[in-house]
Amino acid sequence: MQKRFLTSILAFAFILLAANAQDQYPKNENVDVQHYVFGLSLNDASNEIQGDTQVTVSFAEKAVPFALDLVAKSGTFGMEVTQVLEDTIQADYSYAQDKINIVPKTEAKTQTFTVKYHGIPERGLVIDTTKFGNRSFFGDNWPNLARHWLPSVDHPYDKASIEFQITAPDHYDVVATGEKIEESNLENGYKLTIYEEPAPVATKVMTIGVTEFASRLVDEVQGIPVTAWVYPQNRLEGFHDYTVAGKVLEYFIESIGPYSYAKLANMQAKTQWGGLENAGTIAYFENSVTGNNTVEPLIAHEIAHQWFGNSATEKSWNHVWLSEGFATYFCILYLENVYGDDRRKEELAIDRREIIAYYKTNPSPIVDLTISDPMRVLSTNTYQKGGWVLNMLRHKLGDDDFWNGIRKYYATYRNSNVLSEDFKNVMEEVSGEKLDAFFQQWLFTKGHPQLKWDWEYKKGKVMLHLEQVQTHHVFKFPLEIGLVKDGKIIIETIQVNEQIESFELPSKVSPDSVVLDPNQWTLFEEIGQP
């Protein structure tokens, strides 16, 4: 009865914390954007873009006022709106504080609005030159920079299918989110290129790439074209480095479930990130191309995002570990599959050191409800510690339940939105285990066990003494103990529940040494050891 009562309390606390996430974006649940058509005209004479965006929205019950994000002109940068149409008539709208506020005139439950605008984007669309000096245009929206060049609901809670219609000088090659459905030469040396993505996509992972590219089909996986788009000056090196994407894609399809997007393009690009997981059109930093296959882990990380973050998308920025923690760990799972379990242990050992170092100056939980700015949600917590949580969950549930749970989670939330509570519920359903305490401890509680320990051998037993020296929380966790003798290791598992505990482990001989967690399954910090 006490155990059941404690579980109920933990479950209530978990739901309460998840519900009070501090994502400040004003979500309008009565309006659902169904489809965007982004018409964009680019030129070589200036950095000004001309935009013509069609937004199809569906209202829950009746037409209600709603807003689109678009950064207004201030000085050199920003957009000027010249017209907003409701279907074919002039819309009732105002434009203030970087939002286009639209009041529908008709009561139709599904309507299309058109926004005509122009301006120079300060961010979001990176207009620059490549490392080789060629003019380029690259979409770089993460986390909420689409509003600098695309009128949209610039938050991942409202995803939509999209079409990019790019008009640009005909010497450019154009790649964008979706499948290419048209490329037509126009008058005056311009070209129209259209890409269409039927799967719903968050603005954070919509993109275009416009420059002089060399491109090649490097693989095809279950009918999905895998392409490389690289600068002509390093075309052979780029094709070589990006070809591994096909092998990665195949692993994740077979391990997790179907791929959601029209293609998988891998693009050398100007980006503020090492890699940006744009849906079906991933951007990798310019110097990722070496010809030496040095970016396989980066490619695996970004492709893992196509399932986690892109298709099953966090509904609140405070739960971004569902994107970054998953991509971090599923990269490790891919490397484990290719190179063996020692590679998993190596990667997790590196991540453990980074987590411990980060905590010393940033004592905060993975789901940090004090953060309201999405630019601040990325951290060692959401990447490496989030990955470690999945590693511990796998160990707790076993491989069969873990993988069955992952596949059920993806199938349930594919092309949708999710919170940590939803992931927990799926894993509980599949495994039959209550996981409130596990998730509460590792996601919503800061820190990790800090262990001071020693051991001695007495009368056929290893006497192990453990103390958790952190004061804010007593963690409960399983811990593997390695007893090493003559180069051979015997693994015993203990369950740590108290701040100070002693354990007796049977051993016929005195070990040469004792090792905590030799297989890298539990996140903790060693404060003292023999």
C-alpha positions as CSV (number, residue, x, y, z in Angstrom):
1,M,0.0,0.0,0.0
2,Q,2.8,2.4,0.7
3,K,4.5,1.6,-2.6
4,R,1.2,2.2,-4.5
5,F,0.7,5.5,-2.7
6,L,4.2,6.6,-3.5
7,T,3.8,5.6,-7.1
8,S,0.6,7.7,-7.3
9,I,2.3,10.7,-5.9
10,L,5.2,10.4,-8.3
11,A,2.8,10.0,-11.3
12,F,0.9,13.1,-10.2
13,A,4.1,15.1,-9.8
14,F,5.3,14.0,-13.3
15,I,2.1,15.0,-15.0
16,L,2.1,18.4,-13.1
17,L,5.7,19.2,-14.1
18,A,5.0,18.2,-17.8
19,A,1.9,20.3,-17.9
20,N,3.7,23.4,-16.5
21,A,6.5,23.5,-19.0
22,Q,7.6,27.1,-19.5
23,D,7.5,27.3,-23.3
24,Q,6.1,30.8,-23.8
25,Y,4.9,30.6,-27.4
26,P,1.1,31.5,-27.5
27,K,-0.3,28.3,-29.0
28,N,-3.7,28.6,-30.7
29,E,-5.2,25.1,-30.5
30,N,-8.3,26.3,-32.4
31,V,-6.3,26.8,-35.6
32,D,-4.3,24.1,-37.4
33,V,-2.1,25.1,-40.4
34,Q,-2.6,22.3,-43.0
35,H,-0.3,23.4,-45.8
36,Y,2.1,26.1,-46.8
37,V,3.1,27.2,-50.3
38,F,6.2,29.3,-50.1
39,G,6.8,31.3,-53.3
40,L,10.2,32.9,-53.1
41,S,12.1,35.0,-55.7
42,L,15.8,35.4,-55.2
43,N,18.2,37.5,-57.2
44,D,21.9,38.4,-57.6
45,A,21.4,42.2,-57.6
46,S,20.6,42.4,-53.9
47,N,19.8,40.3,-50.8
48,E,16.1,41.3,-50.9
49,I,13.7,38.5,-51.4
50,Q,10.1,38.7,-52.7
51,G,7.7,36.4,-51.0
52,D,4.2,35.1,-51.9
53,T,3.0,32.6,-49.2
54,Q,-0.2,30.7,-49.3
55,V,-1.3,29.3,-45.9
56,T,-4.2,26.8,-45.7
57,V,-5.7,26.7,-42.2
58,S,-8.3,24.5,-40.6
59,F,-10.4,25.8,-37.7
60,A,-11.5,23.5,-34.9
61,E,-15.1,24.7,-34.8
62,K,-15.5,28.0,-36.5
63,A,-13.2,30.6,-38.1
64,V,-11.4,32.6,-35.4
65,P,-8.6,35.2,-35.4
66,F,-5.1,33.9,-35.6
67,A,-1.5,35.0,-36.1
68,L,1.5,34.3,-38.3
69,D,5.0,35.1,-37.3
70,L,7.0,37.4,-39.6
71,V,9.8,39.7,-38.4
72,A,8.9,43.2,-39.5
73,K,11.4,45.6,-41.2
74,S,13.5,47.6,-38.8
75,G,16.4,49.4,-40.4
76,T,18.1,47.3,-43.0
77,F,16.5,43.9,-42.2
78,G,13.0,42.5,-41.9
79,M,10.0,42.1,-44.0
80,E,7.3,44.5,-45.3
81,V,3.9,43.1,-46.0
82,T,2.2,44.5,-49.0
83,Q,-1.0,42.5,-49.2
84,V,-2.9,39.8,-47.3
85,L,-5.7,38.0,-49.1
86,E,-8.5,35.7,-47.6
87,D,-9.0,33.4,-50.6
88,T,-9.3,36.0,-53.3
89,I,-10.5,39.0,-51.3
90,Q,-8.6,41.5,-49.2
91,A,-8.2,40.1,-45.7
92,D,-8.8,42.0,-42.4
93,Y,-5.4,42.0,-40.8
94,S,-2.9,44.1,-38.8
95,Y,0.8,43.7,-38.6
96,A,2.5,44.6,-35.4
97,Q,5.2,43.1,-33.0
98,D,6.4,40.7,-35.7
99,K,3.0,39.1,-36.0
100,I,0.4,39.2,-38.8
101,N,-2.9,39.1,-37.0
102,I,-5.7,38.0,-39.3
103,V,-9.4,38.2,-38.6
104,P,-11.3,35.9,-41.0
105,K,-14.3,37.5,-42.7
106,T,-16.0,34.2,-43.7
107,E,-17.0,31.3,-41.5
108,A,-15.6,28.4,-43.6
109,K,-13.7,25.9,-41.4
110,T,-10.9,25.6,-44.0
111,Q,-9.5,28.7,-45.7
112,T,-6.4,29.7,-47.6
113,F,-4.7,33.1,-46.9
114,T,-2.1,34.6,-49.1
115,V,0.7,36.9,-47.7
116,K,2.7,39.0,-50.1
117,Y,5.9,40.6,-48.7
118,H,9.5,41.5,-49.4
119,G,12.6,42.4,-47.5
120,I,16.1,41.3,-46.4
121,P,16.2,38.5,-43.8
122,E,18.7,39.1,-41.0
123,R,18.6,35.4,-40.0
124,G,16.8,32.2,-41.0
125,L,17.7,32.5,-44.6
126,V,21.5,32.7,-44.8
127,I,22.5,34.8,-47.8
128,D,26.3,34.6,-48.1
129,T,29.1,33.1,-50.1
130,T,30.3,29.5,-49.7
131,K,33.9,28.7,-48.6
132,F,34.8,28.8,-52.2
133,G,33.3,32.2,-52.8
134,N,30.1,31.3,-54.6
135,R,26.9,33.2,-53.7
136,S,24.5,31.0,-51.8
137,F,21.1,30.9,-50.0
138,F,20.5,28.4,-47.2
139,G,17.5,28.0,-44.9
140,D,18.8,27.7,-41.3
141,N,15.6,28.0,-39.2
142,W,16.4,26.2,-36.0
143,P,14.9,26.9,-33.5
144,N,12.5,29.7,-34.4
145,L,14.2,31.7,-37.2
146,A,11.7,30.8,-40.0
147,R,9.8,34.0,-39.0
148,H,12.7,36.0,-40.5
149,W,11.7,35.0,-44.0
150,L,8.6,32.7,-44.0
151,P,5.2,33.9,-42.7
152,S,4.3,30.9,-40.5
153,V,3.3,29.5,-37.1
154,D,7.0,29.3,-36.1
155,H,6.7,26.7,-33.4
156,P,6.9,22.9,-33.7
157,Y,3.5,22.3,-32.2
158,D,1.8,23.1,-35.5
159,K,3.3,21.1,-38.4
160,A,2.1,21.3,-42.0
161,S,2.8,19.9,-45.4
162,I,4.8,22.3,-47.6
163,E,5.7,23.4,-51.1
164,F,8.6,25.5,-52.0
165,Q,8.4,27.5,-55.3
166,I,11.8,29.0,-55.8
167,T,12.5,31.4,-58.6
168,A,16.2,32.2,-59.0
169,P,18.8,33.0,-61.6
170,D,19.2,29.9,-63.8
171,H,22.9,29.3,-62.9
172,Y,21.8,28.1,-59.5
173,D,21.0,24.6,-58.4
174,V,18.1,24.3,-56.0
175,V,17.3,21.7,-53.4
176,A,14.6,22.0,-50.8
177,T,12.4,20.1,-48.4
178,G,10.4,17.6,-50.3
179,E,10.4,15.9,-53.8
180,K,11.3,18.0,-56.8
181,I,8.2,18.1,-59.0
182,E,9.2,20.9,-61.4
183,E,12.2,22.6,-62.9
184,S,11.4,25.1,-65.6
185,N,13.4,27.8,-67.4
186,L,11.7,31.2,-67.4
187,E,12.3,34.4,-69.3
188,N,15.2,36.7,-68.5
189,G,17.6,34.0,-67.3
190,Y,15.5,32.8,-64.4
191,K,14.5,29.3,-63.4
192,L,11.5,28.0,-61.3
193,T,12.1,25.0,-59.1
194,I,9.3,23.4,-57.1
195,Y,9.6,20.9,-54.2
196,E,6.7,19.4,-52.5
197,E,6.6,17.5,-49.1
198,P,3.3,15.8,-48.2
199,A,4.3,14.9,-44.7
200,P,3.7,17.5,-42.0
201,V,6.9,19.4,-41.1
202,A,7.8,21.9,-38.4
203,T,9.2,25.2,-39.4
204,K,12.4,24.5,-37.5
205,V,13.3,21.9,-40.1
206,M,12.1,23.4,-43.4
207,T,14.9,24.5,-45.7
208,I,16.1,25.4,-49.1
209,G,19.7,25.3,-50.5
210,V,20.4,27.5,-53.5
211,T,24.0,27.7,-54.9
212,E,26.1,26.0,-57.5
213,F,26.0,22.3,-56.4
214,A,27.4,19.1,-57.6
215,S,24.7,16.4,-56.9
216,R,24.6,12.6,-57.2
217,L,22.2,9.8,-56.3
218,V,24.5,7.9,-53.8
219,D,22.0,5.2,-52.8
220,E,18.3,4.1,-52.8
221,V,16.8,2.5,-49.7
222,Q,13.3,1.0,-50.0
223,G,12.5,3.4,-52.8
224,I,13.8,6.4,-51.0
225,P,16.4,8.3,-53.0
226,V,19.5,9.2,-51.0
227,T,21.4,12.1,-52.6
228,A,24.5,14.2,-51.9
229,W,24.5,17.9,-52.7
230,V,28.0,19.3,-52.3
231,Y,30.1,22.2,-53.7
232,P,31.6,21.4,-57.1
233,Q,35.1,22.2,-55.8
234,N,35.0,19.2,-53.5
235,R,32.5,17.0,-55.3
236,L,34.3,13.7,-55.1
237,E,35.2,14.0,-51.5
238,G,31.6,15.0,-50.7
239,F,30.1,12.2,-52.6
240,H,32.4,9.8,-50.7
241,D,31.7,11.2,-47.3
242,Y,27.9,11.4,-47.7
243,T,27.4,8.0,-49.2
244,V,27.3,6.4,-45.8
245,A,23.9,8.0,-45.3
246,G,22.2,5.2,-47.2
247,K,23.6,2.6,-44.7
248,V,22.4,4.7,-41.8
249,L,18.9,5.2,-43.3
250,E,18.5,1.5,-43.8
251,Y,19.5,0.7,-40.2
252,F,17.0,3.2,-38.8
253,I,14.1,2.0,-41.0
254,E,14.7,-1.6,-40.0
255,S,15.2,-0.8,-36.3
256,I,12.5,1.9,-35.8
257,G,9.9,2.1,-38.5
258,P,9.1,3.7,-41.9
259,Y,10.8,6.9,-43.0
260,S,8.4,9.8,-43.3
261,Y,9.8,12.0,-46.1
262,A,10.0,12.1,-49.8
263,K,13.8,11.9,-50.0
264,L,17.0,12.0,-48.0
265,A,19.2,14.7,-49.4
266,N,22.6,15.4,-47.7
267,M,23.7,19.0,-48.3
268,Q,27.0,20.8,-47.7
269,A,25.9,24.2,-46.5
270,K,26.4,27.4,-44.6
271,T,24.8,26.7,-41.2
272,Q,25.3,27.9,-37.7
273,W,25.3,24.3,-36.6
274,G,27.6,21.3,-37.2
275,G,24.6,19.7,-38.8
276,L,20.9,20.7,-39.0
277,E,18.3,17.9,-39.3
278,N,16.0,19.6,-41.9
279,A,13.3,17.1,-42.8
280,G,14.6,15.1,-45.7
281,T,17.2,17.7,-46.6
282,I,19.9,17.7,-44.0
283,A,22.5,20.5,-43.9
284,Y,26.1,19.7,-42.8
285,F,28.7,22.4,-42.1
286,E,31.0,23.3,-45.0
287,N,34.1,21.6,-43.6
288,S,32.3,18.3,-43.0
289,V,33.6,17.3,-46.4
290,T,37.1,15.8,-46.0
291,G,37.1,12.7,-48.2
292,N,38.1,10.7,-45.1
293,N,34.6,9.6,-43.8
294,T,35.1,11.6,-40.6
295,V,31.5,12.7,-40.2
296,E,29.8,9.3,-40.0
297,P,28.6,9.9,-36.4
298,L,27.3,13.4,-37.4
299,I,25.4,11.9,-40.3
300,A,23.9,9.2,-38.1
301,H,22.9,11.8,-35.5
302,E,21.1,14.0,-38.1
303,I,19.4,11.1,-39.8
304,A,18.2,9.8,-36.5
305,H,16.4,13.1,-36.1
306,Q,14.2,12.3,-39.1
307,W,12.4,9.9,-36.7
308,F,12.9,11.8,-33.4
309,G,12.4,15.6,-33.5
310,N,11.2,15.8,-37.1
311,S,8.5,13.1,-37.3
312,A,7.8,12.5,-33.6
313,T,8.2,16.2,-32.6
314,E,8.4,17.8,-29.2
315,K,5.3,19.9,-28.5
316,S,7.1,22.1,-26.1
317,W,10.7,23.4,-26.3
318,N,11.3,22.3,-22.7
319,H,11.0,18.7,-23.9
320,V,13.7,19.0,-26.7
321,W,15.5,16.0,-25.2
322,L,12.9,14.0,-27.1
323,S,14.8,15.3,-30.2
324,E,18.4,15.8,-29.2
325,G,18.7,13.1,-26.5
326,F,17.2,10.5,-28.9
327,A,19.4,11.6,-31.8
328,T,22.5,11.3,-29.5
329,Y,21.7,7.8,-28.3
330,F,20.4,6.5,-31.7
331,C,23.7,7.6,-33.2
332,I,25.4,5.5,-30.6
333,L,23.1,2.6,-31.3
334,Y,24.0,2.8,-35.0
335,L,27.7,2.9,-34.2
336,E,27.2,-0.1,-31.8
337,N,25.5,-2.0,-34.6
338,V,28.4,-1.3,-37.0
339,Y,31.4,-1.4,-34.8
340,G,30.4,-3.4,-31.7
341,D,29.5,-2.8,-28.1
342,D,32.9,-1.4,-27.2
343,R,32.1,1.6,-29.4
344,R,28.9,2.1,-27.4
345,K,30.8,2.1,-24.2
346,E,33.5,4.4,-25.6
347,E,30.9,7.0,-26.7
348,L,29.0,6.8,-23.4
349,A,32.2,7.2,-21.4
350,I,32.9,10.4,-23.2
351,D,29.4,11.7,-22.7
352,R,29.5,10.8,-19.0
353,R,32.6,13.0,-18.5
354,E,30.9,15.9,-20.3
355,I,27.7,15.5,-18.3
356,I,29.7,15.6,-15.0
357,A,31.7,18.6,-16.1
358,Y,28.6,20.5,-17.2
359,Y,26.7,19.9,-14.0
360,K,29.5,21.6,-12.0
361,T,28.6,24.9,-13.6
362,N,25.0,24.2,-14.7
363,P,23.1,22.3,-12.0
364,S,19.8,21.8,-13.8
365,P,17.5,19.0,-14.9
366,I,17.1,17.8,-18.5
367,V,13.5,19.1,-18.6
368,D,14.3,22.6,-17.2
369,L,11.1,24.5,-16.7
370,T,12.9,27.7,-15.9
371,I,13.9,28.1,-19.6
372,S,11.5,30.2,-21.7
373,D,13.9,31.0,-24.6
374,P,14.2,28.2,-27.2
375,M,17.7,29.3,-28.0
376,R,18.7,28.2,-24.5
377,V,17.2,24.7,-24.5
378,L,20.2,23.0,-26.1
379,S,22.8,21.8,-23.6
380,T,24.8,18.8,-22.5
381,N,21.7,17.9,-20.5
382,T,19.4,17.7,-23.6
383,Y,22.0,15.9,-25.7
384,Q,24.4,13.7,-23.7
385,K,22.4,13.3,-20.5
386,G,19.2,12.7,-22.5
387,G,21.1,10.0,-24.4
388,W,22.2,8.5,-21.2
389,V,18.7,8.3,-19.9
390,L,17.7,6.2,-22.9
391,N,20.8,4.0,-22.3
392,M,19.7,3.4,-18.7
393,L,16.1,2.8,-19.8
394,R,17.3,0.2,-22.2
395,H,19.2,-1.6,-19.5
396,K,16.3,-1.4,-17.1
397,L,13.8,-2.8,-19.6
398,G,16.0,-5.1,-21.6
399,D,16.6,-5.0,-25.3
400,D,13.3,-6.6,-26.4
401,D,11.0,-4.3,-24.4
402,F,13.2,-1.3,-25.2
403,W,13.1,-1.7,-28.9
404,N,9.4,-2.8,-29.0
405,G,8.6,0.3,-26.9
406,I,10.6,2.6,-29.3
407,R,8.8,1.1,-32.3
408,K,5.4,1.6,-30.6
409,Y,6.3,5.1,-29.6
410,Y,7.3,6.1,-33.2
411,A,4.3,4.4,-34.7
412,T,2.0,6.2,-32.3
413,Y,3.5,9.7,-32.7
414,R,4.8,9.6,-36.2
415,N,4.1,12.9,-38.0
416,S,2.7,14.2,-34.7
417,N,3.7,15.9,-31.5
418,V,4.7,14.5,-28.2
419,L,5.7,15.3,-24.6
420,S,7.9,13.3,-22.2
421,E,4.8,11.9,-20.5
422,D,3.6,10.4,-23.7
423,F,6.9,8.6,-24.2
424,K,6.8,7.3,-20.6
425,N,3.3,6.0,-21.1
426,V,4.2,4.0,-24.2
427,M,7.2,2.5,-22.5
428,E,5.1,1.5,-19.5
429,E,2.4,0.0,-21.7
430,V,5.0,-2.2,-23.6
431,S,7.1,-3.2,-20.7
432,G,4.4,-3.6,-18.0
433,E,6.6,-1.6,-15.6
434,K,5.8,1.6,-13.8
435,L,8.3,4.2,-14.8
436,D,7.2,7.3,-13.0
437,A,10.0,7.2,-10.5
438,F,12.6,6.6,-13.2
439,F,11.5,9.5,-15.4
440,Q,11.0,11.8,-12.4
441,Q,14.5,11.1,-11.2
442,W,16.4,11.3,-14.4
443,L,14.4,14.0,-16.4
444,F,13.0,16.4,-13.8
445,T,15.6,16.1,-11.0
446,K,18.9,17.8,-11.4
447,G,22.2,16.0,-11.1
448,H,23.3,12.4,-10.8
449,P,24.6,10.1,-8.1
450,Q,27.9,11.2,-6.7
451,L,29.5,8.1,-5.2
452,K,32.1,7.8,-2.5
453,W,33.0,4.1,-2.2
454,D,35.5,1.5,-1.1
455,W,35.7,-2.3,-0.7
456,E,37.4,-5.0,1.3
457,Y,37.6,-8.7,1.1
458,K,36.5,-10.9,4.1
459,K,35.8,-14.6,4.4
460,G,34.7,-15.2,0.8
461,K,32.9,-12.0,0.4
462,V,33.6,-8.6,-1.2
463,M,32.3,-6.0,1.2
464,L,31.3,-2.9,-0.8
465,H,30.5,0.4,0.9
466,L,28.7,3.2,-1.1
467,E,27.7,6.7,-0.1
468,Q,25.8,9.2,-2.2
469,V,27.4,12.4,-1.3
470,Q,25.0,14.7,-3.2
471,T,22.5,16.3,-0.7
472,H,19.6,17.4,-2.8
473,H,18.3,13.9,-3.8
474,V,18.9,10.2,-3.0
475,F,18.9,8.4,-6.4
476,K,17.7,4.8,-6.7
477,F,19.4,2.8,-9.4
478,P,20.8,-0.6,-10.3
479,L,24.6,-0.8,-10.5
480,E,26.8,-3.4,-12.0
481,I,30.0,-4.3,-10.1
482,G,32.9,-5.9,-11.8
483,L,35.1,-8.2,-9.8
484,V,38.4,-8.5,-11.6
485,K,40.8,-11.4,-11.1
486,D,43.8,-12.4,-13.4
487,G,42.4,-10.2,-16.2
488,K,38.9,-11.9,-16.0
489,I,35.8,-10.1,-14.8
490,I,32.7,-11.3,-13.0
491,I,29.7,-9.0,-13.0
492,E,27.4,-8.7,-10.1
493,T,24.4,-6.3,-9.9
494,I,23.3,-4.4,-6.8
495,Q,20.3,-2.2,-6.3
496,V,21.1,1.2,-4.6
497,N,18.3,2.7,-2.7
498,E,19.8,4.6,0.2
499,Q,22.3,7.4,0.7
500,I,24.6,5.1,2.6
501,E,24.6,1.3,2.0
502,S,26.9,-1.7,2.2
503,F,26.7,-4.8,0.1
504,E,28.1,-8.3,0.4
505,L,29.2,-9.9,-2.9
506,P,30.2,-13.6,-2.9
507,S,33.7,-14.3,-4.3
508,K,35.9,-17.4,-3.7
509,V,39.0,-15.3,-4.0
510,S,40.0,-11.8,-3.3
511,P,39.7,-9.7,-6.5
512,D,42.6,-7.8,-7.9
513,S,40.3,-4.9,-8.3
514,V,36.7,-3.8,-8.2
515,V,35.2,-1.7,-11.0
516,L,31.9,0.1,-10.8
517,D,29.7,-0.1,-14.0
518,P,32.2,-1.7,-16.3
519,N,29.7,-1.9,-19.1
520,Q,28.5,1.8,-19.0
521,W,24.9,1.3,-18.0
522,T,24.4,3.7,-15.1
523,L,25.1,7.5,-15.0
524,F,27.0,8.5,-11.9
525,E,30.2,10.3,-10.7
526,E,32.9,8.6,-8.7
527,I,34.0,10.9,-5.9
528,G,36.3,8.5,-4.1
529,Q,37.6,5.0,-4.9
530,P,40.4,2.6,-3.8
